[in-house]
């Protein structure tokens, strides 16, 4: 029987996982702490200057950069609130709403709250 280098690497990786030698992402951040992500953009079409923000139980609110003009949420189970100077003063993005949302004023801060 012929063994290739790839077969040997896969066998070694599998034995490492079974022996608990391989660190997993869940060890660093349990899945229960992860809420989701959202992206901020410097134009109103969610296409320029994108910056991602990761939301978890320890980081569920914060300030926004003054150049943010639109937001796209990737949060599935909670509302994302964007507080801004324009009308309406609060932009509420529902869970699973992945559309681009243009801001009507200068952004102040954000907060994630349960449904």
Secondary structure, DSSP 8 states (H G I E B T S, - for coil): ----HHHHHHHHHHHHHHTT-S--HHHHS-GGGEEEEEEEESSTTS-SS-EEEEEESS--EEE--TT--EEEEEESSEEEEEEESSSSSEEEE-TT--SEEE-SS-EEEEEEEE-
